Amino acid sequence: MLVIKSLKIRPKKIISLVTLISFIVTTSFTFNVDAGSNDIIYPIKKISKLECRFEDFDKLSSSCKRDLPILHPKDYKKYIKQNWGYNEYTRIYTELWGASYKYWWDVGQGWHTGIDIATAKWTPVYNIAKGTVIVAKTDPSRGKIVSIKHIIKWKEIISNYAHLSKINVVKWQKVNVGLKIWEVGSTGNSTGNHLHFQIDLKYTFHPYYYSWKACPYSYYKITESGICFDELATYTLDPLDFLENKGAILDKLEIITTTTTKTIISEEKNIVEWFDMSIFNKTVHNELNSSISDVKSVQKIYKDLGYYKGSINWKYQDIEKSIIKYQLDDKIIKTKYDNWAGWFGPKTRAHTKSSYLLYLSNLNWKTDKDDFKKVYISNNNFTKNTVIVKRDIVKIERKNILTREEIEAREINEFIKNNEINFKLNKAGWNIKTWETLKITLDIQKIINRKKRRAFKWMLPSGLTFELDEKTISVFPKKITHITNWKREITLKWLKSGNTTLKIKLGNKVIKIIKLKVIWDISKIYPKTVKLIWSSNIKLWETKTIIWLFRDSANKNMIKLPFNWTFILNTWDYSKVCIKKWELKNLSKIYKSECNESDFIKNPEISYKNTVNWILVFDIKATSSKYSTIKMVWKKSWNTYASKKIIVSLPKWLNSKYTYYDETVDMLEKGIVSWTKQWYFMENKLLIEKDALSWIENTLIEIKAKTRKWDTKAQISKKLMEIKRDKGRKSYKNITRKTFLEKAHKYLIVNDNNVGISIDYKDLEDFDDRKANTIFDKDNTWKDKFGDTHFKPNQKMTRWEWAYLLSKALNKTSKLYLTLK
């Protein structure tokens, strides 16, 4: 009580003090325990969907992304059988721990020391637990790689992230769990965008790989026979097992650290000076301010580290570039122009010493001094970690496992299914003149849906290669693995004349075969056949576009090769054509362009200038309902190169048993009457005044074409002008027989003085009866019940009655016009 009193602590506060002390002790103890059991997360949260993994992750829509599906080690055997080994797990987790590159998912075999998670470039990668960056560099095999040291469950482990597209951390940086510090890529020895993730135990270099000292066997022996698997199990962990159990696998490990003493003897036989560790306390930057032995020591260090390839001599300038490369790799300097670039100065010495001690601790030195001239380091202490592993390894038999080649073939089929692969020429055709270069543009469009496409950009599932006779044509590049700027250009160059075949392959699958022809002397090239591209059915007066391709004796299209022959496109008298010309690059526009009526002619002559670089494009219009044949004839010998029968269709539903069938067909063939857009004549449909005037106009045009008298032509032209003014009113009312009679008489009849009355229509006045007899007579009148006595002037007319009446009017008025003086 006296002590308490002296401390001025009241008895009632003793309990509170004890509580406070207990809290401090408890808190301190809890903190220490947590220090050895970090939070652990997966290195990737979201990935691209399989069909989107060839694009950039940051440009993908939410529909192209998904959460990383978690693969549990207990399910390895399950998924190796699902869908015969081809499912989302075997496609995303492309390499399981210990898998060989020939047999995927062959856990327990081979040399692969981690997992590969396939996803799009730039997919975020996260640090799995708090720790310290010990490796952040670019490696020829692993590409951009980061290794982080962690203390978990009081044991030291290293997580490794390889083939990254970007590194945003530096060596010795402290990083927290969940920090996004890099992104997925395909750098180093990689065939596609993926993250290689690996867990190493405490070891001397990272990421861990077989050392020749411990496993002196060939690549095939290691990967295919499972040799050295014990070493793999000693220094790495199954990363999926580690992640799933939050590091609990470490509880099954016992790590024994031993210290050994070694005598290090150099293999370098040309150095006569002793290697002195004090070199790491000296600044060396040229041979004038440093001793020859110091310069040689620096050269020796960087040669052992693999940065210097030259000889050991006294010239500092020989080693300067190697020091700069080391400084850049270890981020000691930012550029080669920085101060201290190339100097073996304080910061550089410290980094180099750490790297060199790490190098020395892994050497398999011989102890026989007689093999070497000098001993450089003796009786140095080095720490070696021996790991005793106590855990079960999941093993899967190779029976029925898909090989890498089989998986790749399925991936290629999946890619072809979801993308359109197009090849566009800078010149049409696959012919190459011996002084030309042919360029092909590769364009890939991702299929979004039936109508929508999107340009594909980035890495292909396998290399796109080109196979051909390299003695005839060379190709560049020979292999394409990436599509940049949404397209790639392939260049073909002639070497000698001849025929060859170009095979374009994606992986082992042939996606296109192109027959190529290299021509030395185009003057000796003549067409042998002609290929017709069109449908042989055409409707009367319908216009159709036709393409004829000239071909050589090998039945190969001949494009962009001038020729001197002349052909005749023989259409007889049953159709006429309009030849269409323009630039070859505008072939689609040529096809869609329309000809003027005046451009249509019969039996035109065809030479190279009439074609579009050997492609003949023309419109054909059937002018008769009779069957006919169109022929391509060589003018010199009249040999027929090609012929095609033309089948002409009359309007739908037009029956030969109809009353006015013959007259209707006759007027249709003359182009005087028209049919509807749906290719129906609609004979019983009432005719409107606008169409009636157009038909009368067509009748006058037909008459004008037959007459040769200029004064008669002028008279007809005057009437045509009157019709156009009349049509300008755009009357759409139905027309009666009397109205037609007035219109026909006004425009078609020029002189009715000599017309006699052969039919006395009871329902017409005398002056109308006279007009009717200028067209009809006792042998030609209406074919209805009372047509020879009644005109029925107020009855509305149908389309085929119009055709019949105009047919008779044409016969009568043509004679009248032709007899005019």
Protein Blocks (a to p, Z undefined) as FASTA:
>chain_A
ZZmmmnopafklmmmmmmmmmmmmmmmmmmmmmmmmccdddfbfbdcdfklmmpcfklpc
fklgccdddddfklmmmmmmggghpafklmmmmpcghiafklghiahiajbfbdcdddde
hiacddfbgcddfbdcddfklopaddddddeehiacddddehiabdcbdehiacdehiaf
bdcddehjdfbdcdddddddddfbdcddddfklmcccfklmmmnopaklmmmmmpccfkl
mmmnnommmmmpccdddddddddddfbfkbcbdcdfklmmcccfbfklpcfklmmmmmmm
mmmnopacbdcdfbfklmmmmmmmmmmmnomafbfkbghihiacfklmmmmmmmmmmmmm
mpccdfbfklpmbdfbghiacdddddddddddddddfehpacfklmmmmmmmmmmmmpcc
ddddfbecjddcfkbccdddddddddfblmbccddedjdfbdcdddddfklpccddfbdf
bdeehiacdddddfbgcdddddddehjbcfbdcdddddfblmlpccfbdcddddfbdceh
iacddddddddfkopacehiacfbdcdddebjmbccddddddfklmmmmmmpccdfklpc
ehiacdfklpgghiacdddddfbfbdcddddddfklopafbdcdddddddehiafkbmkl
mmmmmmmmnomaccdfkopaklmbccdfklmmmmmmmmmmmmmmmpmbfklmmmmmmmmm
mmmmmmmnopabdcdfklmmmmmmmmmpmblklpccfbdcfkbcfklmmmmmmmmcfklc
cfbfklmmpgolmbccdfklmmmmmmmmmmmmmmmmmmpZZ
